[in-house]
Amino acid sequence: MESTILNPTQLWLLQFFARNGDEERLKELKEVWLEHVRKKVDEEGRRLWVEKNMSDEMMDEILNTHLRTPYNPYNR
């Protein structure tokens, strides 16, 4: 049987949850985690926007570009 080695983050989370794991605490933790992820995604989006020299006009063009392959009933 293969054993799984937990990384330091996983170990910390297990220790954290070992203490008082009620539903309200879980809800609060989920909110904190989601806010953290939203912040990271926003930072990465801003970084890419600057790195790729994007503009509102370029974004509109991308959003309005039709990239789907036309339907072909013979492609199965």
N, C-alpha and C positions, 0 to 999 in steps of 0.2 A: 504494500500500500504506500502510495506516494504522499508525503507530508507537504502541507502548504506553509510557506514561510510568509508571515505577515510583515508588511513594511511598517516603518515607524508611525505613519499616519493612521493606518488601520489599527495598530496596537493602541494608540492614544484614543481613538474613537471607541474602541471596545471598553477601555478603562473608564472613559467618560460616561458611556451609556450604562455601565455597571452600577453607577450611582444614580438612584432615583430616575427611572425611565418612564415617567407618566406621560400621558397623551398631550398635555398642555406643553410640556417641555419639548416633546417631539415636534409639535406644531411650530413653536418658536424657532427651533433649530432649522427646520425646513425653510422658514422665512429668511433667516440669516444666510443660509447656504444659497438660496435662490438670488438674493440680493448680491451676494459675492459673485456668483456666476454672471448675472446681468452686467455687473460692473466690468468684469474681465472681457466679456463679449463686446461691450461698448468701447472699451479701451482699444481692443484689437481692431474694431471697425474704424475707429478714428485714426489709428496708426496706418492701416491700409489705405484709407482715404487720402492721407497726406503722401504716403509712399508712392501711390499710383497716380498722384496728381489729379484726383477726381474732381468733378464739378457737378452741380445740380443738373446741368444740361446733359452731361455724359450719363448720369444715372437715369434720367428720363429716357434717353435713347436705349439704354440696356433694358429698362423695364418694358419698353414698347416694341422690342425686337421679337419677331416671331421665329423661334428656333426649333419648333417641332417638325418632325419628319412627316410629310404628307402620308395619309393612310393609303396603303396598298393592300387590297384583299388577297393578293397572291403571296404575300409575305407571311408565312406562318411559322 
